[in-house]
């Protein structure tokens, strides 16, 4: 899988409120961006556009910053897509594979972010949480705030609060359970 070098051509893309959808603020290892059918090596402050796929290699991590000051950390072997939202004030992502940690700022009144996973959809406001997904299950761990977690299989939704986790599988949501937030958060730092 050859990755072409990044060109110096300016990036032209549709952006939220005239700003870029997101930018890389930290990179470790090889991170790639799929745009227009071509994989490019990511670089700091690279402008990310709607429908860009961001992928981390097996020893790579990256930190994305959004215009509303929300942040996203991607673990190794993860892939997200920046999806064009119906309302540009509310960022939307799709977690294709792997693990992410987010800190969604409630900068604007009623600001929120929606993240689409393989087996569920997570919607939140002013929240810190992590998500993981495989083909058969999607899990949320909430550190602070509340996340609405909705099963794609059944449509059932549950509010998950700080210190709680829940998994959605192919047959719906499993029961909400408590988890050790300090230990889980330590794995992200």
KAWO-V581880 format. One record per pair of residues at least 12 apart in sequence whose ideal C-beta (glycine too) atoms are under 10 Angstrom apart, sorted by the first residue. I is the first residue (numbers start at 1). J is the second residue. Records with the same first field share a line. If there is no record, write none. Layout:
I->J  J
This chain:
1->32  39  57
2->39
3->30  32  33  38  39  40  41  42  55  57
4->32  38  39  40  41
5->40  41
6->33  40  41  42  43  46
7->38  40
10->47
11->33  35  40  46  47  48  49  52
12->47  49
13->35  47  48  49  50  51  52  82
14->49  50  51  84  88
15->47  48  49  50  67  88
16->50  66  67  68  82  84  85  87  88  89  90  91
17->67  68  88  89
18->67  88
19->47  66  67  68  88
20->45  46  47  48  49  65  66  67  82
21->47  48  49  50  51  52  64  66  67  82  83  84  85  88  91  92  93
22->46  47  48  49  52  54  64  65  66  67  70  71  72  80  82  91  93
23->44  45  46  47  48  63  64  65  66  67
24->42  43  44  45  46  47  48  54  62  63  64  65
25->44  45  62  63  64  65  71  72
26->44  61  62  63  64  65  71  73
27->41  42  43  44  46  56  60  61  62  63
28->56  59  60  61  62  63  76
29->56  57  58  59  60  61  62  76
30->42  55  56  57  58  59  60  62
31->43  46  54  55  56  57  60  61  62  63  64  74  78
32->53  54  55  56  57  60  79
33->46  47  48  49  52  53  54  55  62  82
34->51  52  53  54  55  79  81
35->48  49  51  52  53  54
36->49  51  52
39->53  55
40->52
42->54  55  56  60  62  64
44->62  63
45->65
48->64  65  66  80  82
49->82  84
50->81  82  83  84  85  88  92
51->81  82  83  84  94
52->80  81  82  83
53->79  80  81  82  94  96
54->72  74  78  79  80  81  82  93  96
55->74  77  78  79  80  81  96  97  98
56->74  75  76  77  78  79  80  97  98  99  100
57->76  77  78
58->76  77
59->76  77
60->74  75  76  77  78
61->73  74  75  76  78  99  188
62->74  75  76  78  80
63->101
64->80  82  93  100  102
66->82  91  93  102  104  105  107  113
67->88  89  91  107
68->89  90  91  104  105  106  107  108  111  112  113
69->103  104  105  106  107  111
70->91  102  103  104  105  106  107  111  112  113  124  126  127
71->101  102  103  104  105  128
72->91  93  95  100  101  102  103  104  113  115  131
73->99  100  101  102  103  130  188  189
74->95  98  99  100  101
75->98  99  100  101  130  132  187  188
76->98  99
77->97  98  99
78->95  96  97  98  99  100  131  132  133
79->94  95  96  97  98  100  133
80->93  94  95  96  97  98  100  115  116  131
81->93  94  95  96  116
82->94
83->114  115  116
85->113  114
86->114
87->112
89->107  108  109  110  111  112
90->108  110  111  112  113  114  123  125
91->104  111  112  113  114  115
92->112  113  114  115  116  121  123
93->113  114  115  116  117  122  131
94->114  115  116  117  118  121  133
95->115  116  117  118  120  122  131  132  133  138
96->116  117  118  133
97->117  118  132  133  134  135
98->131  132  133  134
99->130  131  132  133  139  141  187  188
100->115  117  129  130  131  132  133  188
101->128  129  130  131  132  141  143  184  185  187  188  189
102->115  122  124  127  128  129  130  131  143  147
103->126  127  128  129  143  144  145
104->123  124  125  126  127  128  129  145  147
105->125  126  127  128
106->124  125  126  127  145
107->126
110->125
111->124  125  126
112->124  125  126  127  148
113->125  126  127  147
114->148  150
115->129  131  133  138  140  147
116->133  138  152
117->131  132  133  134  137  138  139  140  149  150  152  168
118->133  134  135  136  137  138  152  168  170
119->133  134  135  136  137  138  139  151  152  153  167  168  169  170  171  172  173
120->133  137  138  139  140  148  149  150  151  152  153  156  157  158  166  167  168  169  172  173
121->138  148  149  150  151  152  157  168
122->138  139  140  142  147  148  149  150  160  166  168
123->146  147  148  149  150  157
124->140  142  145  146  147  148  149  160
125->145  146  147  148
126->144  145  146
127->140  142  143  144  145  146  147  148  160  161  162
128->141  142  143  144  145  147  162  181  185  188
129->141  142  143  144  145  146  147  149  160  162  164  165
130->142  143  165  184  185  187  188
131->147  149
132->167
133->168
134->169
135->170
136->168  169  170
137->167  168  169  170  174
138->151  152  166  167  168  169  173
139->165  166  167  168  169  174  179
140->158  160  164  165  166  167  168  176
141->160  162  163  164  165  166  167  179  180  181  184  185  188
142->159  160  161  162  163  164  165  166  176  179  181
143->162  163  164  179  181  182  184  185  188
144->161  162  163  181  185
145->160  161  162
146->159  160  161  162  164
147->159  160  161  162  164  166
148->160
149->164  165  166  167  168  173  176
150->168  173
151->166  167  168  169  170  171  172  173  174
152->168  170  172
153->168  169  170  171  172  173
154->168  171  172  173
155->172
156->168  172  173
157->173
158->173  174  175  176
159->176
160->173  176  177
161->176
162->181
163->177  178  179  180  181  182  184
164->176  177  178  179  181
165->177  178  179  181  184
